[in-house]
Amino acid sequence: MELSYEIILAYMVGIIFLFFIGRLFLVPLKILLKLVYNCILGAILLIVVNYIGRTFGFSIPLNIFSAALVGFLGIPGMLLLVALKVLYF
């Protein structure tokens, strides 16, 4: 069985194509995993702040705005919610 240059070239182009397709799917997956990580960390922080703050009469309500802010920003979003609660409410 003899391999011609066209077949070898087709395999090389196919491997390069698969590499680029793999990279195309990997970037959104990294962004999605980071968002999930921030959401989980934010939810844990929100629960901890509400649990500890209960003794001092301090709580942050769990609603769409607070969950989205902490989910997208993570720890800085939680600090922003605490600062807004202390300053304005």
URKAGI-V651587 format. One record per residue. N is the residue number from 1. RES is the residue in three letters. SS is DSSP state (~ for helix, > for strand, _ for the rest). PSI is psi in whole degrees, -180 to 180 (NA if undefined). OMEGA is omega as a letter, one per 30 degrees, with the letter a starting at -180 (NA if undefined). Layout:
# URKAGI-V651587
n,res,ss,psi,omega
N,RES,SS,PSI,OMEGA
N,RES,SS,PSI,OMEGA
This chain:
# URKAGI-V651587
n,res,ss,psi,omega
1,MET,_,127,a
2,GLU,_,131,l
3,LEU,_,126,l
4,SER,_,167,a
5,TYR,~,-31,l
6,GLU,~,-39,a
7,ILE,~,-44,l
8,ILE,~,-42,l
9,LEU,~,-38,l
10,ALA,~,-41,l
11,TYR,~,-42,a
12,MET,~,-43,l
13,VAL,~,-39,l
14,GLY,~,-42,l
15,ILE,~,-42,l
16,ILE,~,-41,l
17,PHE,~,-44,l
18,LEU,~,-37,l
19,PHE,~,-47,a
20,PHE,~,-37,l
21,ILE,~,-41,l
22,GLY,~,-42,l
23,ARG,~,-35,l
24,LEU,~,-37,l
25,PHE,~,-22,a
26,LEU,~,-37,a
27,VAL,~,-50,l
28,PRO,~,-30,l
29,LEU,~,-40,l
30,LYS,~,-41,l
31,ILE,~,-42,l
32,LEU,~,-42,l
33,LEU,~,-37,l
34,LYS,~,-40,l
35,LEU,~,-42,l
36,VAL,~,-41,l
37,TYR,~,-46,l
38,ASN,~,-39,l
39,CYS,~,-45,a
40,ILE,~,-46,l
41,LEU,~,-41,l
42,GLY,~,-41,l
43,ALA,~,-41,l
44,ILE,~,-43,l
45,LEU,~,-40,l
46,LEU,~,-41,l
47,ILE,~,-42,a
48,VAL,~,-44,l
49,VAL,~,-42,l
50,ASN,~,-36,a
51,TYR,~,-46,l
52,ILE,~,-40,a
53,GLY,~,-17,l
54,ARG,~,-34,l
55,THR,~,-24,a
56,PHE,~,2,a
57,GLY,_,27,a
58,PHE,_,128,l
59,SER,_,151,l
60,ILE,_,121,a
61,PRO,_,143,l
62,LEU,_,106,l
63,ASN,_,-176,a
64,ILE,~,-43,a
65,PHE,~,-49,a
66,SER,~,-39,l
67,ALA,~,-42,l
68,ALA,~,-42,a
69,LEU,~,-47,l
70,VAL,~,-33,l
71,GLY,~,-42,a
72,PHE,~,-38,a
73,LEU,~,-21,l
74,GLY,_,-132,a
75,ILE,~,-44,l
76,PRO,~,-33,l
77,GLY,~,-38,l
78,MET,~,-44,l
79,LEU,~,-37,l
80,LEU,~,-42,l
81,LEU,~,-41,l
82,VAL,~,-43,l
83,ALA,~,-42,l
84,LEU,~,-39,l
85,LYS,~,-42,a
86,VAL,~,-41,a
87,LEU,~,-39,a
88,TYR,~,-17,a
89,PHE,_,NA,NA
